[in-house]
Amino acid sequence: MIRPRPIQRTGPSSWGTFMADGFQDFQGFDIARRGYDRAQVDAYLAGMAAGTASGAPPVFDIVRRGYDRAQVDARVAQLRNGGTGR
């Protein structure tokens, strides 16, 4: 019998800044078979928290066992739009 693996959510410790700024409901990203490079996403989000992220939309490498691309794209768009989700 094949049992589904539980969803693994993960994220950097720097996400505490986003949670403190009104994003308490954020639980991290799912790990996908092919997704965005976790270190690159973590570094970009840390840069956003510190106010040092570039104004250009981020470009992340696609790797095995990376963050779910749709979730990252949606979260980055939400944060870049001031948390409005648009």
Summary of the structure (lengths in Angstrom):
residues: 86
radius of gyration: 13.4
end to end distance: 42.2
largest distance: 48.9
contacts: 198
relative contact order: 0.21
helix: 38%
strand: 19%
